[in-house]
């Protein structure tokens, strides 16, 4: 059996609109995580990573 996808939660939940700025997941992804199948979790983690990168770039541009 394939290894389960680790939950990206870092236990610092900070929701900014519809996204957690700590793990990058949407409210919906956080809510549905336990019931997701492996491919869904993989996709959620990839989307979360992309969101965090975009958020970091946006945040750093605003400060510079």
PDBQT receptor file of N, H, CA, C and O in Angstrom, charges set to zero:
ATOM      1  N   UNK A   1       0.839  -1.192   0.000  1.00  0.00    +0.000 N 
ATOM      2  CA  UNK A   1       0.000   0.000   0.000  1.00  0.00    +0.000 C 
ATOM      3  C   UNK A   1       0.881   1.252   0.000  1.00  0.00    +0.000 C 
ATOM      4  O   UNK A   1       1.893   1.305   0.699  1.00  0.00    +0.000 OA
ATOM      5  N   UNK A   2       0.500   2.230  -0.766  1.00  0.00    +0.000 N 
ATOM      6  H   UNK A   2      -0.322   2.187  -1.334  1.00  0.00    +0.000 HD
ATOM      7  CA  UNK A   2       1.270   3.461  -0.873  1.00  0.00    +0.000 C 
ATOM      8  C   UNK A   2       1.193   4.268   0.420  1.00  0.00    +0.000 C 
ATOM      9  O   UNK A   2       0.193   4.247   1.137  1.00  0.00    +0.000 OA
ATOM     10  N   UNK A   3       2.274   4.970   0.686  1.00  0.00    +0.000 N 
ATOM     11  H   UNK A   3       3.087   4.987   0.103  1.00  0.00    +0.000 HD
ATOM     12  CA  UNK A   3       2.329   5.806   1.892  1.00  0.00    +0.000 C 
ATOM     13  C   UNK A   3       1.276   6.903   1.811  1.00  0.00    +0.000 C 
ATOM     14  O   UNK A   3       1.050   7.492   0.753  1.00  0.00    +0.000 OA
ATOM     15  N   UNK A   4       0.637   7.168   2.949  1.00  0.00    +0.000 N 
ATOM     16  H   UNK A   4       0.821   6.690   3.808  1.00  0.00    +0.000 HD
ATOM     17  CA  UNK A   4      -0.380   8.213   2.998  1.00  0.00    +0.000 C 
ATOM     18  C   UNK A   4       0.281   9.581   2.883  1.00  0.00    +0.000 C 
ATOM     19  O   UNK A   4       1.437   9.755   3.271  1.00  0.00    +0.000 OA
ATOM     20  N   UNK A   5      -0.449  10.538   2.353  1.00  0.00    +0.000 N 
ATOM     21  H   UNK A   5      -1.388  10.396   2.038  1.00  0.00    +0.000 HD
ATOM     22  CA  UNK A   5       0.035  11.901   2.215  1.00  0.00    +0.000 C 
ATOM     23  C   UNK A   5      -0.036  12.582   3.575  1.00  0.00    +0.000 C 
ATOM     24  O   UNK A   5      -1.079  12.576   4.229  1.00  0.00    +0.000 OA
ATOM     25  N   UNK A   6       1.076  13.165   3.993  1.00  0.00    +0.000 N 
ATOM     26  H   UNK A   6       1.924  13.170   3.462  1.00  0.00    +0.000 HD
ATOM     27  CA  UNK A   6       1.118  13.839   5.285  1.00  0.00    +0.000 C 
ATOM     28  C   UNK A   6       0.328  15.138   5.236  1.00  0.00    +0.000 C 
ATOM     29  O   UNK A   6       0.396  15.888   4.262  1.00  0.00    +0.000 OA
ATOM     30  N   UNK A   7      -0.410  15.388   6.285  1.00  0.00    +0.000 N 
ATOM     31  H   UNK A   7      -0.465  14.779   7.076  1.00  0.00    +0.000 HD
ATOM     32  CA  UNK A   7      -1.190  16.616   6.401  1.00  0.00    +0.000 C 
ATOM     33  C   UNK A   7      -0.226  17.803   6.458  1.00  0.00    +0.000 C 
ATOM     34  O   UNK A   7       0.694  17.802   7.276  1.00  0.00    +0.000 OA
ATOM     35  N   UNK A   8      -0.418  18.820   5.604  1.00  0.00    +0.000 N 
ATOM     36  H   UNK A   8      -1.165  18.821   4.940  1.00  0.00    +0.000 HD
ATOM     37  CA  UNK A   8       0.496  19.962   5.576  1.00  0.00    +0.000 C 
ATOM     38  C   UNK A   8       0.279  20.964   6.716  1.00  0.00    +0.000 C 
ATOM     39  O   UNK A   8       0.983  21.970   6.801  1.00  0.00    +0.000 OA
ATOM     40  N   UNK A   9      -0.672  20.696   7.570  1.00  0.00    +0.000 N 
ATOM     41  H   UNK A   9      -1.244  19.878   7.501  1.00  0.00    +0.000 HD
ATOM     42  CA  UNK A   9      -0.969  21.596   8.684  1.00  0.00    +0.000 C 
ATOM     43  C   UNK A   9       0.263  21.760   9.573  1.00  0.00    +0.000 C 
ATOM     44  O   UNK A   9       0.930  20.784   9.917  1.00  0.00    +0.000 OA
ATOM     45  N   UNK A  10       0.552  23.010   9.939  1.00  0.00    +0.000 N 
ATOM     46  H   UNK A  10       0.009  23.803   9.660  1.00  0.00    +0.000 HD
ATOM     47  CA  UNK A  10       1.681  23.297  10.827  1.00  0.00    +0.000 C 
ATOM     48  C   UNK A  10       1.184  23.794  12.188  1.00  0.00    +0.000 C 
ATOM     49  O   UNK A  10       1.959  24.329  12.981  1.00  0.00    +0.000 OA
ATOM     50  N   UNK A  11      -0.092  23.616  12.446  1.00  0.00    +0.000 N 
ATOM     51  H   UNK A  11      -0.722  23.182  11.802  1.00  0.00    +0.000 HD
ATOM     52  CA  UNK A  11      -0.739  23.999  13.710  1.00  0.00    +0.000 C 
ATOM     53  C   UNK A  11      -0.622  25.488  14.037  1.00  0.00    +0.000 C 
ATOM     54  O   UNK A  11      -0.564  25.879  15.202  1.00  0.00    +0.000 OA
ATOM     55  N   UNK A  12      -0.590  26.299  12.999  1.00  0.00    +0.000 N 
ATOM     56  H   UNK A  12      -0.638  25.981  12.052  1.00  0.00    +0.000 HD
ATOM     57  CA  UNK A  12      -0.597  27.759  13.146  1.00  0.00    +0.000 C 
ATOM     58  C   UNK A  12      -1.666  28.324  12.221  1.00  0.00    +0.000 C 
ATOM     59  O   UNK A  12      -1.376  29.136  11.341  1.00  0.00    +0.000 OA
ATOM     60  N   UNK A  13      -2.882  27.895  12.426  1.00  0.00    +0.000 N 
ATOM     61  H   UNK A  13      -3.117  27.236  13.140  1.00  0.00    +0.000 HD
ATOM     62  CA  UNK A  13      -3.981  28.272  11.540  1.00  0.00    +0.000 C 
ATOM     63  C   UNK A  13      -4.210  29.783  11.532  1.00  0.00    +0.000 C 
ATOM     64  O   UNK A  13      -4.504  30.390  12.562  1.00  0.00    +0.000 OA
ATOM     65  N   UNK A  14      -4.068  30.370  10.352  1.00  0.00    +0.000 N 
ATOM     66  H   UNK A  14      -3.829  29.877   9.516  1.00  0.00    +0.000 HD
ATOM     67  CA  UNK A  14      -4.302  31.797  10.160  1.00  0.00    +0.000 C 
ATOM     68  C   UNK A  14      -5.012  31.962   8.827  1.00  0.00    +0.000 C 
ATOM     69  O   UNK A  14      -4.380  32.042   7.774  1.00  0.00    +0.000 OA
ATOM     70  N   UNK A  15      -6.333  32.010   8.890  1.00  0.00    +0.000 N 
ATOM     71  H   UNK A  15      -6.847  31.945   9.746  1.00  0.00    +0.000 HD
ATOM     72  CA  UNK A  15      -7.098  32.126   7.658  1.00  0.00    +0.000 C 
ATOM     73  C   UNK A  15      -7.155  33.575   7.193  1.00  0.00    +0.000 C 
ATOM     74  O   UNK A  15      -7.540  34.474   7.940  1.00  0.00    +0.000 OA
ATOM     75  N   UNK A  16      -6.765  33.773   5.949  1.00  0.00    +0.000 N 
ATOM     76  H   UNK A  16      -6.453  33.042   5.342  1.00  0.00    +0.000 HD
ATOM     77  CA  UNK A  16      -6.797  35.068   5.300  1.00  0.00    +0.000 C 
ATOM     78  C   UNK A  16      -7.775  34.906   4.144  1.00  0.00    +0.000 C 
ATOM     79  O   UNK A  16      -7.414  34.361   3.101  1.00  0.00    +0.000 OA
ATOM     80  N   UNK A  17      -8.982  35.362   4.312  1.00  0.00    +0.000 N 
ATOM     81  H   UNK A  17      -9.276  35.805   5.160  1.00  0.00    +0.000 HD
ATOM     82  CA  UNK A  17     -10.027  35.155   3.319  1.00  0.00    +0.000 C 
ATOM     83  C   UNK A  17     -10.339  33.661   3.245  1.00  0.00    +0.000 C 
ATOM     84  O   UNK A  17     -10.899  33.105   4.189  1.00  0.00    +0.000 OA
ATOM     85  N   UNK A  18      -9.989  33.012   2.152  1.00  0.00    +0.000 N 
ATOM     86  H   UNK A  18      -9.534  33.464   1.385  1.00  0.00    +0.000 HD
ATOM     87  CA  UNK A  18     -10.299  31.594   1.983  1.00  0.00    +0.000 C 
ATOM     88  C   UNK A  18      -9.067  30.696   2.073  1.00  0.00    +0.000 C 
ATOM     89  O   UNK A  18      -9.162  29.505   1.779  1.00  0.00    +0.000 OA
ATOM     90  N   UNK A  19      -7.907  31.239   2.474  1.00  0.00    +0.000 N 
ATOM     91  H   UNK A  19      -7.830  32.207   2.713  1.00  0.00    +0.000 HD
ATOM     92  CA  UNK A  19      -6.683  30.456   2.499  1.00  0.00    +0.000 C 
ATOM     93  C   UNK A  19      -6.000  30.560   3.861  1.00  0.00    +0.000 C 
ATOM     94  O   UNK A  19      -5.996  31.621   4.485  1.00  0.00    +0.000 OA
ATOM     95  N   UNK A  20      -5.430  29.459   4.308  1.00  0.00    +0.000 N 
ATOM     96  H   UNK A  20      -5.434  28.597   3.801  1.00  0.00    +0.000 HD
ATOM     97  CA  UNK A  20      -4.617  29.483   5.518  1.00  0.00    +0.000 C 
ATOM     98  C   UNK A  20      -3.223  29.942   5.108  1.00  0.00    +0.000 C 
ATOM     99  O   UNK A  20      -2.587  29.309   4.265  1.00  0.00    +0.000 OA
ATOM    100  N   UNK A  21      -2.747  31.028   5.692  1.00  0.00    +0.000 N 
ATOM    101  H   UNK A  21      -3.265  31.541   6.377  1.00  0.00    +0.000 HD
ATOM    102  CA  UNK A  21      -1.438  31.563   5.311  1.00  0.00    +0.000 C 
ATOM    103  C   UNK A  21      -0.287  30.748   5.905  1.00  0.00    +0.000 C 
ATOM    104  O   UNK A  21       0.875  31.013   5.598  1.00  0.00    +0.000 OA
ATOM    105  N   UNK A  22      -0.593  29.767   6.743  1.00  0.00    +0.000 N 
ATOM    106  H   UNK A  22      -1.537  29.552   6.992  1.00  0.00    +0.000 HD
ATOM    107  CA  UNK A  22       0.448  28.899   7.296  1.00  0.00    +0.000 C 
ATOM    108  C   UNK A  22       0.681  27.654   6.442  1.00  0.00    +0.000 C 
ATOM    109  O   UNK A  22       1.828  27.277   6.200  1.00  0.00    +0.000 OA
ATOM    110  N   UNK A  23      -0.394  27.012   5.986  1.00  0.00    +0.000 N 
ATOM    111  H   UNK A  23      -1.326  27.318   6.183  1.00  0.00    +0.000 HD
ATOM    112  CA  UNK A  23      -0.222  25.779   5.200  1.00  0.00    +0.000 C 
ATOM    113  C   UNK A  23      -0.606  25.947   3.726  1.00  0.00    +0.000 C 
ATOM    114  O   UNK A  23      -0.246  25.111   2.897  1.00  0.00    +0.000 OA
ATOM    115  N   UNK A  24      -1.331  27.013   3.396  1.00  0.00    +0.000 N 
ATOM    116  H   UNK A  24      -1.623  27.692   4.070  1.00  0.00    +0.000 HD
ATOM    117  CA  UNK A  24      -1.684  27.275   2.002  1.00  0.00    +0.000 C 
ATOM    118  C   UNK A  24      -2.957  26.618   1.517  1.00  0.00    +0.000 C 
ATOM    119  O   UNK A  24      -3.368  26.836   0.377  1.00  0.00    +0.000 OA
ATOM    120  N   UNK A  25      -3.592  25.815   2.363  1.00  0.00    +0.000 N 
ATOM    121  H   UNK A  25      -3.258  25.638   3.289  1.00  0.00    +0.000 HD
ATOM    122  CA  UNK A  25      -4.823  25.156   1.921  1.00  0.00    +0.000 C 
ATOM    123  C   UNK A  25      -6.020  26.087   2.038  1.00  0.00    +0.000 C 
ATOM    124  O   UNK A  25      -6.037  27.012   2.850  1.00  0.00    +0.000 OA
ATOM    125  N   UNK A  26      -7.015  25.818   1.210  1.00  0.00    +0.000 N 
ATOM    126  H   UNK A  26      -7.001  25.067   0.550  1.00  0.00    +0.000 HD
ATOM    127  CA  UNK A  26      -8.257  26.579   1.276  1.00  0.00    +0.000 C 
ATOM    128  C   UNK A  26      -9.106  26.048   2.428  1.00  0.00    +0.000 C 
ATOM    129  O   UNK A  26      -8.865  24.956   2.944  1.00  0.00    +0.000 OA
ATOM    130  N   UNK A  27     -10.096  26.832   2.818  1.00  0.00    +0.000 N 
ATOM    131  H   UNK A  27     -10.292  27.719   2.400  1.00  0.00    +0.000 HD
ATOM    132  CA  UNK A  27     -11.018  26.377   3.873  1.00  0.00    +0.000 C 
ATOM    133  C   UNK A  27     -11.624  25.025   3.499  1.00  0.00    +0.000 C 
ATOM    134  O   UNK A  27     -11.726  24.121   4.328  1.00  0.00    +0.000 OA
ATOM    135  N   UNK A  28     -12.017  24.911   2.249  1.00  0.00    +0.000 N 
ATOM    136  H   UNK A  28     -11.934  25.645   1.575  1.00  0.00    +0.000 HD
ATOM    137  CA  UNK A  28     -12.663  23.683   1.760  1.00  0.00    +0.000 C 
ATOM    138  C   UNK A  28     -11.706  22.493   1.840  1.00  0.00    +0.000 C 
ATOM    139  O   UNK A  28     -12.106  21.404   2.251  1.00  0.00    +0.000 OA
ATOM    140  N   UNK A  29     -10.444  22.693   1.450  1.00  0.00    +0.000 N 
ATOM    141  H   UNK A  29     -10.118  23.578   1.116  1.00  0.00    +0.000 HD
ATOM    142  CA  UNK A  29      -9.464  21.609   1.501  1.00  0.00    +0.000 C 
ATOM    143  C   UNK A  29      -9.204  21.183   2.946  1.00  0.00    +0.000 C 
ATOM    144  O   UNK A  29      -9.059  19.993   3.228  1.00  0.00    +0.000 OA
ATOM    145  N   UNK A  30      -9.145  22.142   3.849  1.00  0.00    +0.000 N 
ATOM    146  H   UNK A  30      -9.263  23.108   3.620  1.00  0.00    +0.000 HD
ATOM    147  CA  UNK A  30      -8.941  21.824   5.263  1.00  0.00    +0.000 C 
ATOM    148  C   UNK A  30     -10.122  21.004   5.787  1.00  0.00    +0.000 C 
ATOM    149  O   UNK A  30      -9.944  20.000   6.476  1.00  0.00    +0.000 OA
ATOM    150  N   UNK A  31     -11.319  21.451   5.448  1.00  0.00    +0.000 N 
ATOM    151  H   UNK A  31     -11.464  22.267   4.888  1.00  0.00    +0.000 HD
ATOM    152  CA  UNK A  31     -12.535  20.789   5.915  1.00  0.00    +0.000 C 
ATOM    153  C   UNK A  31     -12.650  19.359   5.370  1.00  0.00    +0.000 C 
ATOM    154  O   UNK A  31     -13.082  18.458   6.089  1.00  0.00    +0.000 OA
ATOM    155  N   UNK A  32     -12.271  19.151   4.124  1.00  0.00    +0.000 N 
ATOM    156  H   UNK A  32     -11.920  19.884   3.541  1.00  0.00    +0.000 HD
ATOM    157  CA  UNK A  32     -12.446  17.846   3.477  1.00  0.00    +0.000 C 
ATOM    158  C   UNK A  32     -11.232  16.923   3.602  1.00  0.00    +0.000 C 
ATOM    159  O   UNK A  32     -11.300  15.776   3.160  1.00  0.00    +0.000 OA
ATOM    160  N   UNK A  33     -10.132  17.383   4.186  1.00  0.00    +0.000 N 
ATOM    161  H   UNK A  33     -10.077  18.315   4.545  1.00  0.00    +0.000 HD
ATOM    162  CA  UNK A  33      -8.876  16.633   4.195  1.00  0.00    +0.000 C 
ATOM    163  C   UNK A  33      -9.039  15.174   4.628  1.00  0.00    +0.000 C 
ATOM    164  O   UNK A  33      -8.582  14.275   3.922  1.00  0.00    +0.000 OA
ATOM    165  N   UNK A  34      -9.664  14.928   5.744  1.00  0.00    +0.000 N 
ATOM    166  H   UNK A  34     -10.035  15.658   6.317  1.00  0.00    +0.000 HD
ATOM    167  CA  UNK A  34      -9.779  13.563   6.265  1.00  0.00    +0.000 C 
ATOM    168  C   UNK A  34     -10.491  12.607   5.311  1.00  0.00    +0.000 C 
ATOM    169  O   UNK A  34     -10.191  11.414   5.291  1.00  0.00    +0.000 OA
ATOM    170  N   UNK A  35     -11.426  13.121   4.527  1.00  0.00    +0.000 N 
ATOM    171  H   UNK A  35     -11.670  14.090   4.543  1.00  0.00    +0.000 HD
ATOM    172  CA  UNK A  35     -12.186  12.269   3.621  1.00  0.00    +0.000 C 
ATOM    173  C   UNK A  35     -11.597  12.167   2.217  1.00  0.00    +0.000 C 
ATOM    174  O   UNK A  35     -12.113  11.424   1.381  1.00  0.00    +0.000 OA
ATOM    175  N   UNK A  36     -10.530  12.902   1.955  1.00  0.00    +0.000 N 
ATOM    176  H   UNK A  36     -10.111  13.506   2.634  1.00  0.00    +0.000 HD
ATOM    177  CA  UNK A  36      -9.923  12.891   0.616  1.00  0.00    +0.000 C 
ATOM    178  C   UNK A  36      -9.143  11.606   0.379  1.00  0.00    +0.000 C 
ATOM    179  O   UNK A  36      -8.572  11.027   1.303  1.00  0.00    +0.000 OA
ATOM    180  N   UNK A  37      -9.132  11.175  -0.869  1.00  0.00    +0.000 N 
ATOM    181  H   UNK A  37      -9.596  11.645  -1.619  1.00  0.00    +0.000 HD
ATOM    182  CA  UNK A  37      -8.317  10.036  -1.277  1.00  0.00    +0.000 C 
ATOM    183  C   UNK A  37      -6.913  10.563  -1.598  1.00  0.00    +0.000 C 
ATOM    184  O   UNK A  37      -6.718  11.769  -1.745  1.00  0.00    +0.000 OA
ATOM    185  N   UNK A  38      -5.953   9.666  -1.703  1.00  0.00    +0.000 N 
ATOM    186  H   UNK A  38      -6.112   8.685  -1.583  1.00  0.00    +0.000 HD
ATOM    187  CA  UNK A  38      -4.555  10.040  -1.910  1.00  0.00    +0.000 C 
ATOM    188  C   UNK A  38      -4.351  11.020  -3.073  1.00  0.00    +0.000 C 
ATOM    189  O   UNK A  38      -3.671  12.029  -2.883  1.00  0.00    +0.000 OA
ATOM    190  N   UNK A  39      -4.908  10.771  -4.270  1.00  0.00    +0.000 N 
ATOM    191  H   UNK A  39      -5.460   9.952  -4.424  1.00  0.00    +0.000 HD
ATOM    192  CA  UNK A  39      -4.695  11.715  -5.377  1.00  0.00    +0.000 C 
ATOM    193  C   UNK A  39      -5.238  13.119  -5.087  1.00  0.00    +0.000 C 
ATOM    194  O   UNK A  39      -4.654  14.119  -5.506  1.00  0.00    +0.000 OA
ATOM    195  N   UNK A  40      -6.354  13.177  -4.371  1.00  0.00    +0.000 N 
ATOM    196  H   UNK A  40      -6.828  12.365  -4.031  1.00  0.00    +0.000 HD
ATOM    197  CA  UNK A  40      -6.932  14.469  -4.007  1.00  0.00    +0.000 C 
ATOM    198  C   UNK A  40      -6.019  15.211  -3.028  1.00  0.00    +0.000 C 
ATOM    199  O   UNK A  40      -5.833  16.423  -3.130  1.00  0.00    +0.000 OA
ATOM    200  N   UNK A  41      -5.458  14.466  -2.088  1.00  0.00    +0.000 N 
ATOM    201  H   UNK A  41      -5.609  13.481  -2.005  1.00  0.00    +0.000 HD
ATOM    202  CA  UNK A  41      -4.541  15.072  -1.122  1.00  0.00    +0.000 C 
ATOM    203  C   UNK A  41      -3.283  15.581  -1.818  1.00  0.00    +0.000 C 
ATOM    204  O   UNK A  41      -2.792  16.667  -1.510  1.00  0.00    +0.000 OA
ATOM    205  N   UNK A  42      -2.762  14.787  -2.762  1.00  0.00    +0.000 N 
ATOM    206  H   UNK A  42      -3.161  13.905  -3.013  1.00  0.00    +0.000 HD
ATOM    207  CA  UNK A  42      -1.572  15.213  -3.508  1.00  0.00    +0.000 C 
ATOM    208  C   UNK A  42      -1.847  16.513  -4.253  1.00  0.00    +0.000 C 
ATOM    209  O   UNK A  42      -1.019  17.424  -4.245  1.00  0.00    +0.000 OA
ATOM    210  N   UNK A  43      -3.000  16.598  -4.889  1.00  0.00    +0.000 N 
ATOM    211  H   UNK A  43      -3.672  15.857  -4.895  1.00  0.00    +0.000 HD
ATOM    212  CA  UNK A  43      -3.379  17.806  -5.631  1.00  0.00    +0.000 C 
ATOM    213  C   UNK A  43      -3.544  18.989  -4.682  1.00  0.00    +0.000 C 
ATOM    214  O   UNK A  43      -3.127  20.102  -5.002  1.00  0.00    +0.000 OA
ATOM    215  N   UNK A  44      -4.147  18.758  -3.519  1.00  0.00    +0.000 N 
ATOM    216  H   UNK A  44      -4.486  17.853  -3.259  1.00  0.00    +0.000 HD
ATOM    217  CA  UNK A  44      -4.349  19.830  -2.541  1.00  0.00    +0.000 C 
ATOM    218  C   UNK A  44      -3.009  20.365  -2.046  1.00  0.00    +0.000 C 
ATOM    219  O   UNK A  44      -2.840  21.575  -1.892  1.00  0.00    +0.000 OA
ATOM    220  N   UNK A  45      -2.058  19.469  -1.798  1.00  0.00    +0.000 N 
ATOM    221  H   UNK A  45      -2.194  18.487  -1.923  1.00  0.00    +0.000 HD
ATOM    222  CA  UNK A  45      -0.731  19.879  -1.329  1.00  0.00    +0.000 C 
ATOM    223  C   UNK A  45      -0.015  20.685  -2.414  1.00  0.00    +0.000 C 
ATOM    224  O   UNK A  45       0.628  21.691  -2.114  1.00  0.00    +0.000 OA
ATOM    225  N   UNK A  46      -0.121  20.255  -3.657  1.00  0.00    +0.000 N 
ATOM    226  H   UNK A  46      -0.644  19.438  -3.900  1.00  0.00    +0.000 HD
ATOM    227  CA  UNK A  46       0.509  20.996  -4.761  1.00  0.00    +0.000 C 
ATOM    228  C   UNK A  46      -0.098  22.387  -4.912  1.00  0.00    +0.000 C 
ATOM    229  O   UNK A  46       0.626  23.366  -5.092  1.00  0.00    +0.000 OA
ATOM    230  N   UNK A  47      -1.417  22.474  -4.838  1.00  0.00    +0.000 N 
ATOM    231  H   UNK A  47      -2.004  21.678  -4.692  1.00  0.00    +0.000 HD
ATOM    232  CA  UNK A  47      -2.093  23.769  -4.928  1.00  0.00    +0.000 C 
ATOM    233  C   UNK A  47      -1.701  24.658  -3.759  1.00  0.00    +0.000 C 
ATOM    234  O   UNK A  47      -1.463  25.853  -3.934  1.00  0.00    +0.000 OA
ATOM    235  N   UNK A  48      -1.634  24.073  -2.561  1.00  0.00    +0.000 N 
ATOM    236  H   UNK A  48      -1.827  23.102  -2.419  1.00  0.00    +0.000 HD
ATOM    237  CA  UNK A  48      -1.278  24.831  -1.361  1.00  0.00    +0.000 C 
ATOM    238  C   UNK A  48       0.132  25.406  -1.487  1.00  0.00    +0.000 C 
ATOM    239  O   UNK A  48       0.373  26.558  -1.127  1.00  0.00    +0.000 OA
ATOM    240  N   UNK A  49       1.052  24.605  -1.995  1.00  0.00    +0.000 N 
ATOM    241  H   UNK A  49       0.856  23.669  -2.288  1.00  0.00    +0.000 HD
ATOM    242  CA  UNK A  49       2.426  25.063  -2.182  1.00  0.00    +0.000 C 
ATOM    243  C   UNK A  49       2.478  26.239  -3.147  1.00  0.00    +0.000 C 
ATOM    244  O   UNK A  49       3.175  27.224  -2.905  1.00  0.00    +0.000 OA
ATOM    245  N   UNK A  50       1.738  26.126  -4.237  1.00  0.00    +0.000 N 
ATOM    246  H   UNK A  50       1.172  25.325  -4.433  1.00  0.00    +0.000 HD
ATOM    247  CA  UNK A  50       1.693  27.215  -5.222  1.00  0.00    +0.000 C 
ATOM    248  C   UNK A  50       1.071  28.477  -4.616  1.00  0.00    +0.000 C 
ATOM    249  O   UNK A  50       1.545  29.586  -4.861  1.00  0.00    +0.000 OA
ATOM    250  N   UNK A  51       0.028  28.307  -3.838  1.00  0.00    +0.000 N 
ATOM    251  H   UNK A  51      -0.358  27.406  -3.638  1.00  0.00    +0.000 HD
ATOM    252  CA  UNK A  51      -0.615  29.465  -3.192  1.00  0.00    +0.000 C 
ATOM    253  C   UNK A  51       0.342  30.165  -2.234  1.00  0.00    +0.000 C 
ATOM    254  O   UNK A  51       0.411  31.393  -2.204  1.00  0.00    +0.000 OA
ATOM    255  N   UNK A  52       1.082  29.375  -1.450  1.00  0.00    +0.000 N 
ATOM    256  H   UNK A  52       1.025  28.377  -1.475  1.00  0.00    +0.000 HD
ATOM    257  CA  UNK A  52       2.021  29.960  -0.493  1.00  0.00    +0.000 C 
ATOM    258  C   UNK A  52       3.127  30.729  -1.206  1.00  0.00    +0.000 C 
ATOM    259  O   UNK A  52       3.534  31.798  -0.751  1.00  0.00    +0.000 OA
ATOM    260  N   UNK A  53       3.617  30.187  -2.327  1.00  0.00    +0.000 N 
ATOM    261  H   UNK A  53       3.287  29.319  -2.697  1.00  0.00    +0.000 HD
ATOM    262  CA  UNK A  53       4.648  30.886  -3.106  1.00  0.00    +0.000 C 
ATOM    263  C   UNK A  53       4.110  32.210  -3.634  1.00  0.00    +0.000 C 
ATOM    264  O   UNK A  53       4.780  33.239  -3.548  1.00  0.00    +0.000 OA
ATOM    265  N   UNK A  54       2.906  32.179  -4.177  1.00  0.00    +0.000 N 
ATOM    266  H   UNK A  54       2.361  31.343  -4.247  1.00  0.00    +0.000 HD
ATOM    267  CA  UNK A  54       2.286  33.397  -4.705  1.00  0.00    +0.000 C 
ATOM    268  C   UNK A  54       2.047  34.398  -3.588  1.00  0.00    +0.000 C 
ATOM    269  O   UNK A  54       2.262  35.596  -3.772  1.00  0.00    +0.000 OA
ATOM    270  N   UNK A  55       1.605  33.922  -2.437  1.00  0.00    +0.000 N 
ATOM    271  H   UNK A  55       1.430  32.949  -2.287  1.00  0.00    +0.000 HD
ATOM    272  CA  UNK A  55       1.336  34.790  -1.292  1.00  0.00    +0.000 C 
ATOM    273  C   UNK A  55       2.634  35.435  -0.803  1.00  0.00    +0.000 C 
ATOM    274  O   UNK A  55       2.659  36.623  -0.482  1.00  0.00    +0.000 OA
ATOM    275  N   UNK A  56       3.717  34.643  -0.748  1.00  0.00    +0.000 N 
ATOM    276  H   UNK A  56       3.697  33.678  -1.009  1.00  0.00    +0.000 HD
ATOM    277  CA  UNK A  56       5.007  35.167  -0.297  1.00  0.00    +0.000 C 
ATOM    278  C   UNK A  56       5.535  36.244  -1.241  1.00  0.00    +0.000 C 
ATOM    279  O   UNK A  56       6.051  37.269  -0.796  1.00  0.00    +0.000 OA
ATOM    280  N   UNK A  57       5.403  36.005  -2.550  1.00  0.00    +0.000 N 
ATOM    281  H   UNK A  57       4.983  35.172  -2.911  1.00  0.00    +0.000 HD
ATOM    282  CA  UNK A  57       5.855  36.992  -3.534  1.00  0.00    +0.000 C 
ATOM    283  C   UNK A  57       5.060  38.287  -3.403  1.00  0.00    +0.000 C 
ATOM    284  O   UNK A  57       5.622  39.382  -3.420  1.00  0.00    +0.000 OA
ATOM    285  N   UNK A  58       3.751  38.141  -3.274  1.00  0.00    +0.000 N 
ATOM    286  H   UNK A  58       3.294  37.251  -3.260  1.00  0.00    +0.000 HD
ATOM    287  CA  UNK A  58       2.859  39.289  -3.142  1.00  0.00    +0.000 C 
ATOM    288  C   UNK A  58       3.201  40.080  -1.876  1.00  0.00    +0.000 C 
ATOM    289  O   UNK A  58       3.255  41.310  -1.889  1.00  0.00    +0.000 OA
ATOM    290  N   UNK A  59       3.428  39.352  -0.797  1.00  0.00    +0.000 N 
ATOM    291  H   UNK A  59       3.384  38.353  -0.786  1.00  0.00    +0.000 HD
ATOM    292  CA  UNK A  59       3.734  39.975   0.498  1.00  0.00    +0.000 C 
ATOM    293  C   UNK A  59       5.092  40.697   0.440  1.00  0.00    +0.000 C 
ATOM    294  O   UNK A  59       5.215  41.808   0.955  1.00  0.00    +0.000 OA
ATOM    295  N   UNK A  60       6.093  40.089  -0.170  1.00  0.00    +0.000 N 
ATOM    296  H   UNK A  60       5.993  39.186  -0.588  1.00  0.00    +0.000 HD
ATOM    297  CA  UNK A  60       7.416  40.711  -0.239  1.00  0.00    +0.000 C 
ATOM    298  C   UNK A  60       7.417  41.938  -1.164  1.00  0.00    +0.000 C 
ATOM    299  O   UNK A  60       8.145  42.899  -0.913  1.00  0.00    +0.000 OA
ATOM    300  N   UNK A  61       6.615  41.911  -2.216  1.00  0.00    +0.000 N 
ATOM    301  H   UNK A  61       6.024  41.130  -2.420  1.00  0.00    +0.000 HD
ATOM    302  CA  UNK A  61       6.507  43.087  -3.103  1.00  0.00    +0.000 C 
ATOM    303  C   UNK A  61       5.873  44.255  -2.382  1.00  0.00    +0.000 C 
ATOM    304  O   UNK A  61       6.256  45.404  -2.601  1.00  0.00    +0.000 OA
ATOM    305  N   UNK A  62       4.906  43.974  -1.524  1.00  0.00    +0.000 N 
ATOM    306  H   UNK A  62       4.594  43.041  -1.346  1.00  0.00    +0.000 HD
ATOM    307  CA  UNK A  62       4.216  45.009  -0.776  1.00  0.00    +0.000 C 
ATOM    308  C   UNK A  62       5.083  45.667   0.279  1.00  0.00    +0.000 C 
ATOM    309  O   UNK A  62       4.819  46.799   0.686  1.00  0.00    +0.000 OA
ATOM    310  N   UNK A  63       6.132  44.957   0.730  1.00  0.00    +0.000 N 
ATOM    311  H   UNK A  63       6.346  44.038   0.399  1.00  0.00    +0.000 HD
ATOM    312  CA  UNK A  63       6.991  45.487   1.772  1.00  0.00    +0.000 C 
ATOM    313  C   UNK A  63       8.224  46.184   1.219  1.00  0.00    +0.000 C 
ATOM    314  O   UNK A  63       8.915  46.887   1.956  1.00  0.00    +0.000 OA
ATOM    315  N   UNK A  64       8.514  46.002  -0.068  1.00  0.00    +0.000 N 
ATOM    316  H   UNK A  64       7.952  45.430  -0.667  1.00  0.00    +0.000 HD
ATOM    317  CA  UNK A  64       9.762  46.533  -0.611  1.00  0.00    +0.000 C 
ATOM    318  C   UNK A  64       9.604  47.756  -1.325  1.00  0.00    +0.000 C 
ATOM    319  O   UNK A  64      10.581  48.306  -1.832  1.00  0.00    +0.000 OA
TER     320      UNK A  64
